[in-house]
Amino acid sequence: MERQYKYDVPLFMCWWEDLIGLYTEQELYEEYKDTNLYDVEEQIGWGGWSNYGHTPDLETFQEVLEYLKENDDCILNTQFISHNMHIVRVI
């Protein structure tokens, strides 16, 4: 069965070298909580890029999620990159 998402819940597309997926914030946490993605001490920083203007560089994945959730104008046009992971908000 296909997954269905509510239009008012932020949805993120994440991709790595050989994997791509759509996730809610909760799904991201459940899937990757035991990896270094949520380990603040292992973070190497996140570079932001947007078609529409300045995007800050952020230190942690948690900061990236908060920035993407708080800024509706980021939907589909702002991505963050750290090492081999990309993330963009799609809803």
C-alpha positions as CSV (number, residue, x, y, z in Angstrom):
1,M,0.0,0.0,0.0
2,E,1.2,3.5,-0.8
3,R,1.9,5.9,2.0
4,Q,-0.4,8.9,2.4
5,Y,0.6,12.2,4.0
6,K,-1.4,15.1,5.4
7,Y,-0.9,18.3,3.5
8,D,-0.3,20.3,6.6
9,V,2.5,18.1,7.9
10,P,6.0,18.9,6.6
11,L,7.4,16.3,4.3
12,F,11.1,16.0,3.4
13,M,12.8,14.3,0.5
14,C,16.2,13.0,1.5
15,W,18.8,11.4,-0.7
16,W,22.2,9.9,-0.3
17,E,24.5,8.3,-2.9
18,D,22.2,5.4,-3.6
19,L,19.0,6.0,-1.6
20,I,16.1,8.4,-1.9
21,G,13.1,8.7,0.4
22,L,10.2,10.8,1.5
23,Y,9.8,11.2,5.3
24,T,7.9,13.1,7.9
25,E,10.0,14.4,10.8
26,Q,8.9,11.5,12.9
27,E,9.7,9.0,10.2
28,L,13.2,10.4,9.8
29,Y,13.8,10.2,13.6
30,E,12.5,6.6,13.8
31,E,14.5,5.5,10.8
32,Y,17.8,7.3,11.6
33,K,17.8,7.9,15.4
34,D,20.6,5.3,16.0
35,T,22.9,6.8,13.3
36,N,25.1,9.8,13.5
37,L,22.4,12.0,11.8
38,Y,21.1,12.9,15.2
39,D,24.4,12.9,17.1
40,V,25.2,16.5,17.7
41,E,28.9,15.8,18.4
42,E,29.3,14.0,15.0
43,Q,27.8,16.9,12.9
44,I,30.1,18.4,10.3
45,G,27.7,21.3,9.3
46,W,25.1,21.8,6.7
47,G,25.4,24.0,3.6
48,G,22.2,25.6,2.4
49,W,21.3,26.5,-1.2
50,S,18.2,28.2,-2.6
51,N,17.0,29.6,-6.0
52,Y,15.5,32.6,-4.3
53,G,18.1,34.1,-2.0
54,H,20.5,33.7,0.9
55,T,20.3,30.5,2.9
56,P,22.3,30.1,6.1
57,D,24.8,27.4,6.8
58,L,23.7,25.5,9.9
59,E,25.5,23.3,12.3
60,T,23.2,20.4,13.1
61,F,20.5,18.4,11.4
62,Q,18.0,19.5,14.0
63,E,18.6,23.1,13.0
64,V,18.1,22.2,9.4
65,L,14.7,20.6,10.2
66,E,13.6,23.6,12.2
67,Y,14.6,26.1,9.5
68,L,12.8,24.1,6.8
69,K,9.7,23.7,9.0
70,E,9.5,27.4,10.0
71,N,10.0,28.8,6.5
72,D,7.2,27.9,4.1
73,D,9.0,29.6,1.3
74,C,11.6,26.9,1.5
75,I,9.2,24.3,0.1
76,L,10.8,22.8,-3.1
77,N,13.4,25.5,-3.5
78,T,15.8,25.2,-0.6
79,Q,18.1,22.3,0.0
80,F,20.8,21.5,2.6
81,I,23.8,19.3,2.0
82,S,26.1,17.6,4.5
83,H,28.7,15.1,3.4
84,N,26.6,12.7,1.2
85,M,23.1,13.6,2.4
86,H,20.7,16.1,0.8
87,I,17.4,17.3,2.2
88,V,14.6,19.4,0.8
89,R,11.1,20.1,2.1
90,V,8.4,19.1,-0.4
91,I,5.2,19.8,1.6
